């Protein structure tokens, strides 16, 4: 959530940012108008209450002086003022509800480093790492390899749950489990993250805190009876661990990593990527989340990207780093980078991580603050997160890059200890 004071004092900057984001429909003008009305009501109520306080004292004085008629007239006037205050208080309550809703629907402002762009074709490939493997045979896509090896069962996944579901079996299930365990070990043992195992269902306000609600409710799974929401990413519960808390500045930065399944309706990708396991309503992911001081957040973003890259490098799979332009930023991100792995069977780059610096946008929504030093006024932390990495696209990249001419799959060396020493899936 943006700072309304900043919006009030920098209207042109905010409106220009909305144009850059192609978010002209964001209710910025409405929020500013509601804020103006709110402040006008507060000022009016303050004047009326002061008048009522003064009048109440005068009534007593008039009564003591025997001026009963004047006292009663003033008393009637004070009653009318009381009714006016009550009406203004009721209006204020509705204005504040409407203002809060409008503020929650305004996206974050892009960081100055974000390139301008009209759509995702103007995202910037900052670098490409690794060399694409040269095959002496025609590489197959994972949907053919997985089915032939019996490690991905598409038909039974559809039978159980419908389209965009599948079943991992045997070495396929173990390969995904190995990837998750290895990623968690790298991030905890080498990168300094503390592992968290959060709930997979959360309350509405938790999704509000990360910016998923109210804007993206249609893409989430919801149990209306008990108001539980299935998480679309571990970012949601982990970011809200410190909701409504004031952290000790000495404890920052805080790094957490979590593995969770993730649930999304994929309405926004209807008709896209229907083959294979690239896009499903349920998938697994390892997520990194940071809570940092504002002055360090951009440097922390660079180390977050480096931590995700270590996973790509460890698997020996070519990848590229892409900076999102203004048109392709997420709702909450001030700056965002993607990592994409090369998948030779599909013949495309697959996004395996989105890494974002949100500034204080999420912290304002979730009310996460820190005290810079003892006795200092609390300030909002900056939050960051990124996949470290996201399954199943890493599975696709491993299966397709490590396929052999005989249809088998070599197990990446770093994963073999997690696969019981297995070197080949055949």
Secondary structure, 3 states (H helix, E strand, C coil): CCCHHHHHHCHHHHHHHHHHCCCCCCCHHHHHHHHHHHHHHHHHHHHHHHHHHHHHHHHHHHHHCCCHHHHHHHHHHHHHHHHHHHHHHHHHHHHHHHHHHHHHCCCCCCCCCCCCCCCHHHCEEEEEECCCCCCCCCCCCHHHHHHHHCCEEHHHHHHHHCCCCCEECCHHHHHHHHHHHHHHHHHHHHCCCEEECCCCEECHHHHHHHCCCCCCHHHCCEECCCCEEECCCCHHHHHHHHCCEEEEHHHCCEEEEEEEEEECCCHHHCCCCCCCCCCCCEEEEEEEEEEECHHHHHHHHHHHHHHHHHHHHHHCCCEEEEECCHHHCCCCCCEEEEEEEEECCCCEEEEEEEEEECCCHHHHHHCEEEECCCCCCEEECEEEEEEEEECCHHHHHHHHHCECCCCCEECCHHHHHHHCCCCEEC
